[in-house]
């Protein structure tokens, strides 16, 4: 009997329901689920730093029922990861569509999980920022009272 190894890759910043759905989707594709969490250094190599530090992001993923193994992810090139961990299936968000098709040459099935128009860490950050701007304006824009003598 063969064991299908699934690798789910992500940053998992501001953990939300679509992250959970992608991990559970990966769980349904095989027998052993490995989740790779991008380190802060890796994320900073291609975009702004995550809002939540790596140690907290990986702890959140380790606390889930679904993964069998959770590992730090130090590179966007997954050729060695796939080879070293005997990965059969690779899952990543569809914002990376096409970027990991090269893994198919190694016999890996690649799935781009559809986030759709729903929740994303980027959308959450924008929403939090916009709400913050609305809150801070009235607290900063006020008359300065005259000191009492």
C-alpha positions as CSV (number, residue, x, y, z in Angstrom):
1,X,0.0,0.0,0.0
2,X,1.5,3.4,-1.0
3,X,1.5,6.4,1.2
4,X,0.6,9.7,-0.6
5,X,2.5,12.6,0.9
6,X,0.9,16.1,0.5
7,X,2.7,19.3,1.0
8,X,0.8,22.5,1.7
9,X,2.8,25.7,1.3
10,X,2.0,29.1,2.7
11,X,2.8,32.2,4.8
12,X,-0.4,31.8,6.9
13,X,-0.2,35.5,8.1
14,X,-3.3,36.6,10.0
15,X,-4.7,33.1,10.0
16,X,-8.2,32.9,8.5
17,X,-10.8,30.5,7.2
18,X,-9.3,30.2,3.7
19,X,-6.0,29.1,5.2
20,X,-7.9,26.4,7.1
21,X,-9.8,25.3,4.0
22,X,-6.6,25.0,2.0
23,X,-5.0,22.9,4.7
24,X,-8.1,20.7,5.0
25,X,-8.2,20.4,1.2
26,X,-4.6,19.1,1.3
27,X,-5.5,16.6,4.0
28,X,-8.1,15.1,1.7
29,X,-5.6,14.6,-1.1
30,X,-3.4,12.0,0.6
31,X,-2.3,10.1,3.6
32,X,0.4,12.2,5.2
33,X,0.1,16.0,5.3
34,X,3.1,18.2,5.7
35,X,2.6,22.0,6.0
36,X,5.4,24.3,5.2
37,X,5.3,27.8,6.8
38,X,7.3,30.5,5.2
39,X,9.9,32.1,7.4
40,X,9.9,35.9,7.9
41,X,13.2,36.1,6.0
42,X,11.7,34.3,3.0
43,X,8.5,36.4,3.0
44,X,10.6,39.6,3.2
45,X,12.5,38.5,0.1
46,X,9.5,39.1,-2.1
47,X,7.0,41.3,-0.2
48,X,6.4,43.3,3.0
49,X,7.0,41.5,6.3
50,X,4.2,39.4,7.7
51,X,2.0,41.1,10.5
52,X,2.4,38.0,12.6
53,X,6.0,36.8,13.4
54,X,7.1,33.3,12.1
55,X,7.2,31.7,15.6
56,X,3.5,32.6,16.2
57,X,2.5,31.6,12.6
58,X,4.1,28.2,12.8
59,X,2.7,27.6,16.4
60,X,-0.8,28.2,15.0
61,X,-0.3,25.7,12.2
62,X,1.2,23.1,14.7
63,X,-1.9,23.6,16.9
64,X,-4.2,22.4,14.1
65,X,-5.5,18.8,13.9
66,X,-4.9,18.3,10.2
67,X,-1.1,18.4,9.7
68,X,1.1,15.4,10.5
69,X,4.2,17.5,10.2
70,X,4.8,21.3,10.2
71,X,8.1,22.6,8.9
72,X,9.7,26.0,8.3
73,X,9.9,26.9,4.6
74,X,13.1,28.8,3.7
75,X,12.9,28.9,-0.1
76,X,10.4,29.4,-2.9
77,X,12.2,26.7,-4.9
78,X,10.6,23.4,-3.8
79,X,12.6,21.0,-6.0
80,X,14.7,19.7,-3.1
81,X,11.8,19.8,-0.6
82,X,9.8,17.6,-3.0
83,X,12.7,15.2,-3.5
84,X,13.8,15.0,0.1
85,X,10.4,14.5,1.6
86,X,9.0,12.2,-1.2
87,X,6.1,14.6,-1.9
88,X,3.4,13.4,-4.3
89,X,1.1,16.4,-4.1
90,X,1.8,20.1,-3.8
91,X,-0.9,22.6,-2.7
92,X,-0.6,26.4,-2.7
93,X,-3.0,29.4,-3.0
94,X,-4.1,30.3,-6.5
95,X,-2.4,33.7,-6.3
96,X,0.7,31.6,-7.2
97,X,-1.0,30.0,-10.3
98,X,1.5,28.6,-12.7
99,X,4.6,29.3,-10.6
100,X,5.0,25.7,-9.4
101,X,4.1,23.9,-12.6
102,X,7.8,22.9,-12.9
103,X,7.2,20.4,-10.1
104,X,5.0,18.4,-12.5
105,X,8.3,17.4,-14.2
106,X,9.2,15.6,-10.9
107,X,6.0,13.6,-11.0
108,X,4.2,15.9,-8.5
109,X,0.5,16.8,-8.8
110,X,0.2,20.5,-8.3
111,X,-3.0,22.1,-7.0
112,X,-3.6,25.9,-6.8
113,X,-6.2,26.3,-4.1
114,X,-8.8,28.9,-5.1
115,X,-9.1,31.8,-2.6
116,X,-11.6,33.5,-4.9
117,X,-12.8,36.9,-3.8
118,X,-13.1,35.9,-0.1
119,X,-10.8,36.4,2.8
120,X,-7.1,36.9,2.3
121,X,-4.4,38.3,4.6
122,X,-3.9,41.2,2.2
123,X,-7.6,42.1,2.3
124,X,-7.7,41.8,6.1
125,X,-4.7,44.1,6.5
126,X,-6.4,46.7,4.2
127,X,-9.6,46.4,6.2
128,X,-7.8,46.8,9.6
129,X,-5.8,49.8,8.2
130,X,-8.9,51.5,6.9
131,X,-10.8,51.0,10.1
132,X,-7.8,52.2,12.1
133,X,-7.7,55.4,10.0
134,X,-11.4,56.1,10.7
135,X,-10.9,55.5,14.4
136,X,-7.8,57.6,14.8
137,X,-9.1,60.7,13.0
138,X,-11.7,61.7,15.6
139,X,-9.3,61.0,18.4
140,X,-6.6,63.1,16.9
141,X,-8.8,65.9,15.5
142,X,-10.0,67.7,18.6
143,X,-9.7,71.2,20.0
144,X,-6.8,71.7,22.4
145,X,-8.3,73.0,25.7
146,X,-6.9,76.1,27.4
147,X,-4.9,75.2,30.5
148,X,-6.5,76.1,33.7
149,X,-4.5,78.3,36.0
